[in-house]
Amino acid sequence: MTIEKLNDRNAEEYIEYLKQAMSEEPERMTADSVDTQGIKDRISDSFFNNSVSLLAKDGQKVVGRIEYHFYGCIQDGYKMAYVDWVYVLKSYRHRGIARRLFAEFEKDCISNGINQLYLIRATNAEADKFYKSFENAELSDCPLLRKYIK
């Protein structure tokens, strides 16, 4: 198992992973289809430069991913990381892949002086078990405002 950043050289493998994930568990996806050209365009779009996708690969096959970005508060200098997405294909779960992706992500957090990470987590039994295993972390149900601009 290797971990590498998403880039233009592994975009096709990433797109195949997304297609498989969507066909296996469409109810867990946040999109209805895979926008192949849009993904390729976003990889080189400067707006998305602050988002990092780490891919877990078994040979040439992408089997898991964590996507995140860093941001900070100017007032107090607090640095945060937000996990946009973490997902491992069903047939590869319970092999430590998500844990390994989080470990690589946390290394990046440490090297960038991040104070805290957070994510909006899934609440199914499998996800709850995974997140409850984290050390120095707490699960909460927090109020959230979401407003769609576009």
N, C-alpha and C positions, 0 to 999 in steps of 0.2 A: 504494500500500500504506500503510495506516495501522495504528497500534498503539494499543489502548485497553484499559483495565482492564475485566474482567468485572464486570457490575453487573446490576441487575434490568431495565434497559432493553435490554440486548443478550443476555439469557439465552436467548431463543428461537434466535437466530443461533448461539450457542455450542452449544446442544443439537443443532441440525441438523449442525453440524461433527462433534460426537461420533458421531452416528448414521452419518455418512458414513465416518468413520475406522473405526468398528467393522465396517461392512459390507465395507470394502476390506481391512483387515488385522486380523481378529479375534485372530490369534495374537500380535499386539504390544500388545494392550489388557490392562489389569489388571482389567477388569470384564467380565461376560458380557452386560450390557444397559445401556441408558441409563435411569437413574432420573430421569425428567423432573421430577416433583414434588419429589423429594429434592434435586435440584440447586437448584431455585428456593428451597426452604426453607433450604438451606445458605448461599445468597448473603446472606440477612439474619440468619443465626444468628451470634450474637456469638462463639461458639467458633471460627468460621472467619475471623474478622476479621483475623487475623495472616497468613492465606494470601492471596497475590496471584496472580491469573491475568491475564497480559497476552495479549491476542488480536491476532493479525495478521489484518487484514481487507483483502480485495480488493473494494472497493465495500461492499456490505452482507454479503458472505459471509466467514465466519471460515474461514481456511485454515491457521492454525497457532496454537499456544499454548505458553507457558511458565508454569508454576506454581511458586511458591517461598514460603518463609517465612524470617524472621530469628529467631535466638535467640542467647543469650550465656551465657558462663560467669561466674558471680558471683566465683569465686575470683581469676581473673586479668583479668577484664574483656574477654576475647577475644570478638569478635563474629563470628558465622558466618551464612552463608546456605545453605540446603539447597534444591536444585531438586527438586521433587516429580515434575515431568513436563515434557517438551518433545516436541512432535510437530507435524509439518507434513504435510498431506495429500499423498499420492503425486504427484498431478499438479502440485503447486506446489513440489516439492523442487528443489534445485540452482538456486535463484533468489536465494539470500542471505536467505531469510526467517528461518530458525533463527538465523543470525548476527545479524540485526537484532533479534530477540527477546532474544538474549543481551546485545547492546549496551544495550538499554533496561533490562534487568535489572541489568547492571553499573553503569549510571548510578544506579539506585536504591541499589545496594550502596554506592557511593561517597558518596552523600548521607547515608547512614545509618552511615557509619564502619565498614563491614564489613571484617574482616581477611581472611577466607577464604571461598570458596564450595566446595561439593561436591555431588555427586550420585551416585547409583547408576546407572551408565550401561548402556545396551544394548551388547552386544558383537558385533553383526553387522557385516559389512564396511563397510556404508554409515555406520553410527554411528562405527566406529573411525576411518575416514578423517576424518570431521567433527571428532571430539574431538582427534585428533592434530594438527589444524591450529591449535589454541589456543596462544597465546603464554603463557609463564610458568605452564604447567600440566603436571601429570604424570598419567599413567594408571597405575593400580596395581590389583592383585588383592588386596583386603584382606579379612581375616576379618570375618565379620559374624554377629552373634547376632540372631536374629529370634524373638520369642516372641509368639504370638497371645493376647491377653487376652480378647477377646470373639469 
